Amino acid sequence: MGTTEFIHSYDDRILRIQQEQMANTEKLSEDEYTIEPQDELLIHNYNTLPDNCKKFWKKRYKLFSKFNEGIYMSSDMWFSVTPEAVALFTARLIREMLPEAEFILDVCCGAGGNAIQLATEFPHVVAIDISQNNIISTIHNAEVYGIRDHIWCIEGDWIQMSKSPNWLNQSIPHRKESIHHPFDFVFSSPPWGGNNYLRDTYDLNMLQPLPLKPLIQLLSQYSTNFGMFLPRLLNTDQLSEVTKQLFGSEAKCRVVYPYEGDYISGILAFWGPDVTKTHIDYELFVDPEYLILNSTLFSVA
């Protein structure tokens, strides 16, 4: 099935889900609600959220400023979506580093937090996720933000898809002609493994669906420039070691620490010749009301 058919095939289902869940969230109490994977709510109020997600309710407008306009998020997205201010900064940073870029790939797009902000800066964003609910959410949320025409969504196992280049030809009408690096930039905010990453120094071999090294190897198949949003408690020595192993002792990795007030929600890491070679004046495009930054460009030698 072509991607255009795939996207439009969700229209009726999205409308039905929206109507049913708006009614359900009004009548369900906390005691009555039991989450079922095959019947996941995508629109929540405080009572319908699972207990392990209720603490994120107060952050809903930080995740999506247009939350009240009917944003879709499955329960695990409440602790997985990149905060909107961070996602917007990331998109602007990539634009600053790659002013001529047009084609962006977002792997593990989740509910579309990063893809939506990338689409405000770039004309062609391809968003991939293995979860049908996440793809439905991304399509719907992109519509809420008015940029659906710039996002091309694909449901599938990206690791399996990467074993053959045919998915590019079959699914994406707008992409670079280059066979070897069909995107100007590839971004990924891979699953970190639930809430456990908040407690200890994070081992980047615990990233899902792949540890850091093979994940970088796959990302680099699609662009010479790529980046990730990673847990705040990661060990930067792991970044250095993997960068050295894959790209040599002279390779560099740009690491950016976005703070929301006194809290750092994650770390941005960038690899590639065009995203590590120049000094960036972050103050030109960061909103100090929401973010303050610390950044380093380190060599792995």
Helices and strands as residue ranges (DSSP letters): H 3-9, H 11-27, G 37-39, G 51-59, H 60-63, G 67-69, G 75-79, H 84-97, E 103-107, H 113-119, E 124-129, H 132-144, G 148-150, E 151-155, H 158-161, H 166-171, E 185-188, G 196-198, G 204-206, H 212-219, E 226-230, H 236-247, E 252-260, E 263-264, E 267-271, G 282-284, E 292-299
